Amino acid sequence: MTTQPPKRLANRLHHCLENIWLDFTRCKTKYSEIDVGVGLPDYPPSEHIQRALADVAMEGNTYLQYTRDQGHPRLVKAIAALHGPLLGRDIDPMSEIIVTHGAYESLVTAFLSLVNPGDEVILIEPFFDAYKSMTKLAEGTPVYVPLRPSVESPTSSADWVLDPQELENKFSANTKLLMLNNPNNPIGKVFKREELEMLATLCIKHDVICISDEVYEWLVYPGAEHVRIATLPGMWERTITISSASKSFSVTGWRVGWSIGPKELIDCQMISHQNGDATCATPVQEAIARCMEIELAKINQPCCHFTQQRTALLSKRNLLIEMARNAGFKVCVPEAGYFLLVDWTAFATREMIDDGTNIASDFQFAIWLLKNHKIATIPPSAFCEESKDTMSNYVRLCYFKTDELLNKIETYFASLNPLKDC
Ligand SMILES: Cc1ncc(COP(=O)(O)O)c(C=O)c1O
């Protein structure tokens, strides 16, 4: 699925031509009737969140002009108030936070401002695919370390673990960054305290900076505990913690994200941000600040947006799991987030779906599912390098969808015949 580079494309971007989202959008548009592929909500958040932006837009000139480059003052203050207790410290809103265009820009500014050519970046796979291209954009070298199933047939995201020896062997004198995604996309794993302690020990030993992408922080389901790596001894000073309004407030189109960390690291990101994007949109920052203040006042209560969203998604997760199981899929129950990995190998042999191209079998199954059963999913081997073979037994389904759409899937699943019935 690699595209030919446009003739004038700079060399530094040639590694970015393989883009799973573009490939699937093209294919999906043609065949899909049920889209549980790309990870975004198909319905709006609560009215008060939408109204916040509408109100700001109508309040005269103040919020229609540039604001502070490092982050709108009201928003950085709200982020500090919300995240200070979560990170167990007082956060200086003016020097320890930067607001960016989504978590995406927080990530890219971190990579561009911290990685030198040849520096090694440890990527725990499966990983959010942008990490690999951002490492290469910064001329760093990705070093992959897979999460592997600890049992033959994983039934929970907790069954995916790091091999301590393999992990330790990946750290070297050239390691600059550890990229952690906790909770993880696409598995939905929430790293246990002991696992984070193992990572922290290695970061401290090798003087490595940790970027901790925690965008799914508010979507951790009962039974799992989200420990923030920046709270472990010796880690605040070497960690950038990233989150965003996309996942916290279900407004992926508002493009507001932020990084929290020691001034020394935030200053580095700021240099990249100021010379690339400069300022994020004032009205959306003001609107998110107002929403955050409202949620902060009712934090952890049933009426808080974060609690309501988690409760709603937990029931959607359980609904999709039940339907997938009834259809004959083996499922890997996520502890967090809004993605479900289902093992498709009960439905088709690799021969059945072989389309003669040499691409991974999860891509072939996803295309087969799309063309024959009109269901759009995402093949997760795109999120791996070293564990593609294990991951290619799965496809990823997103359940941040209306119950109406989720219920419709049942009918589509019913047209699938597990192999045993063939
Ligand atoms: C793990 C992870 N990090 C970052 C992002 C990007 O988030 P944002 O919309 O805030 O840029 C996503 C989006 O899907 C994600 O899954």
The ligand as a Gaussian input file, in Angstrom:
#p B3LYP/6-31G(d) Opt

LIG

0 1
 C       -2.416000       7.125000      21.608000
 C       -2.816000       8.380000      20.925000
 N       -2.073000       9.486000      21.084000
 C       -2.383000      10.638000      20.484000
 C       -3.490000      10.744000      19.667000
 C       -3.785000      12.043000      19.004000
 O       -4.661000      12.774000      19.798000
 P       -5.111000      14.266000      19.434000
 O       -6.406000      14.180000      18.709000
 O       -5.223000      14.955000      20.729000
 O       -4.031000      14.855000      18.575000
 C       -4.292000       9.623000      19.462000
 C       -5.459000       9.700000      18.570000
 O       -6.090000       8.746000      18.224000
 C       -3.950000       8.411000      20.111000
 O       -4.693000       7.303000      19.969000

